[in-house]
Amino acid sequence: MTDKSTNKPQSNEPNFEIQRIYVKDLSYEAPNTPHTFSDEWKPEVQLNLETKSNRIQDNVHEVILSVTATVSSNKKSAFLVEVHQAGIFTITGFPNDQLHQMLGSFCPNILFPYAREVISDVVVRGGFPQLILAPVNFDALYAQHLEEQKKAPKDKTETGEGKVH
């Protein structure tokens, strides 16, 4: 049911809104240039992902997706690029377990294309061939994170954070 004067859902109905999407941090290193450009290009990519969320105020959360791509060629470091792609989301009316899933899977799914674009752009500006990262199944990663938490000792509290290598 909606409030007819504002056309917004009432507080007991699930509601999800994107407030803002932004780059929180960006780093690029190409330690072996210009020599890397004259070597045969045989790239090996290592990708690390991490998510975390912070409650800003009631029903408003910042979600940060950290993506680090390390590329080497011929056993030498070519470049490393890291982006912390963030978003502010208003999430209301979801049970606690669904809220954690929204923060740990749904929001990173929204942020990943932005992070992928930033990485691709920075790599090209660094003089390297375009790096297009494959899609990531954050639902599967979130489920894996939950399984790992079940097996881990109960000395840590649930934070909605996850790390993938």
C-alpha positions in Angstrom: 0.0 0.0 0.0 1.3 3.5 -0.8 0.8 6.8 0.8 -1.2 8.7 -1.8 0.2 12.1 -0.9 3.9 11.1 -1.4 3.4 8.1 -3.6 6.0 6.2 -1.5 5.5 2.8 0.1 4.5 2.6 3.7 7.2 1.7 6.1 6.1 -1.9 6.5 6.5 -2.7 2.8 9.9 -3.6 1.4 11.6 -0.7 -0.3 15.0 -0.3 -2.0 16.4 2.9 -3.3 19.8 3.9 -4.7 20.8 7.3 -3.2 24.2 7.6 -4.8 27.0 5.6 -6.5 30.6 6.8 -6.4 34.2 6.0 -6.4 35.5 6.1 -2.8 39.1 5.2 -3.6 41.2 4.5 -6.7 44.8 3.3 -7.1 46.9 2.4 -10.1 50.5 1.2 -10.3 52.5 0.2 -13.3 56.0 -0.4 -11.7 57.8 -1.9 -14.7 56.9 0.6 -17.4 58.2 1.4 -20.0 59.9 -2.0 -20.2 56.6 -3.9 -20.0 55.5 -2.3 -23.3 58.5 -3.8 -25.2 58.0 -7.3 -23.8 55.7 -9.9 -25.4 52.3 -9.4 -23.8 51.2 -12.6 -22.0 48.9 -11.3 -19.3 47.9 -13.3 -16.2 45.2 -11.7 -14.1 44.5 -12.2 -10.4 41.3 -10.7 -9.1 40.4 -10.0 -5.5 36.9 -8.9 -4.3 35.8 -7.7 -1.0 32.5 -6.2 0.2 31.6 -4.4 3.4 28.7 -2.3 4.5 28.3 0.5 7.0 25.0 1.6 8.5 24.9 5.4 8.0 21.5 6.0 9.7 18.3 4.1 10.1 17.6 2.2 6.9 20.5 3.9 5.1 23.6 1.9 4.3 26.9 2.5 2.5 28.1 -0.6 0.6 31.7 -0.7 -0.6 32.9 -3.1 -3.2 36.7 -3.3 -3.4 38.0 -4.8 -6.6 41.8 -5.4 -7.1 43.1 -6.6 -10.4 46.8 -7.5 -10.5 48.2 -8.3 -13.9 51.6 -9.8 -14.7 53.2 -10.7 -18.0 56.1 -13.0 -18.4 56.3 -13.3 -14.6 56.8 -9.5 -14.1 54.2 -7.2 -12.6 52.5 -5.2 -15.4 50.0 -3.2 -13.4 47.8 -3.2 -10.3 44.5 -1.4 -10.2 42.2 -1.2 -7.2 38.9 0.6 -7.0 36.6 0.9 -4.0 33.2 1.4 -5.7 30.6 2.5 -3.2 26.9 3.3 -3.0 24.5 4.7 -0.6 21.2 2.7 -0.4 18.0 3.1 1.5 16.6 -0.3 2.4 13.4 -0.6 4.5 10.9 -3.3 5.3 13.2 -6.4 4.8 13.7 -9.0 7.5 17.2 -9.1 8.9 18.4 -12.1 6.9 17.2 -10.5 3.7 18.8 -7.2 4.6 22.1 -8.9 5.0 21.7 -10.6 1.6 20.8 -7.2 0.1 24.0 -5.7 1.5 26.2 -8.7 0.8 24.9 -9.7 -2.7 22.3 -7.4 -4.3 24.1 -4.1 -3.8 27.5 -5.5 -4.9 25.8 -6.7 -8.1 24.7 -3.1 -8.7 28.2 -1.7 -8.0 30.3 -4.2 -10.0 29.6 -2.8 -13.5 30.7 0.6 -12.3 33.9 -0.8 -10.8 34.5 -2.8 -14.0 34.2 0.3 -16.1 36.5 2.3 -13.8 39.2 -0.4 -14.0 38.9 -0.8 -17.8 39.2 3.0 -18.2 42.2 3.3 -15.9 44.1 0.4 -17.6 43.6 1.9 -21.0 44.8 5.3 -19.8 47.8 3.5 -18.5 48.7 2.4 -22.0 47.7 -1.2 -21.7 45.1 -3.2 -23.6 41.6 -2.9 -22.3 40.8 -5.2 -19.3 37.2 -6.3 -19.2 36.4 -8.3 -16.1 34.0 -11.2 -16.4 30.7 -11.0 -14.5 30.7 -12.1 -10.9 28.0 -14.2 -9.2 27.7 -12.3 -5.9 24.7 -14.6 -4.9 27.0 -17.6 -5.0 29.8 -15.7 -3.2 27.4 -14.6 -0.5 26.1 -18.2 0.0 29.7 -19.4 0.2 30.4 -16.6 2.8 27.4 -17.8 4.9 28.7 -21.4 4.8 32.1 -20.3 5.9 30.6 -18.3 8.8 28.6 -21.4 9.9 31.9 -23.4 10.1 33.9 -20.6 11.8 34.0 -20.1 15.6 31.3 -17.9 16.9 33.6 -15.3 18.4 32.9 -12.7 15.7 29.6 -10.9 15.1 27.8 -10.8 11.8 29.0 -7.7 9.8 27.8 -8.5 6.3 31.4 -8.4 5.1 32.9 -10.9 2.7 36.2 -11.4 1.1 36.9 -13.5 -2.0 40.3 -14.3 -3.6 
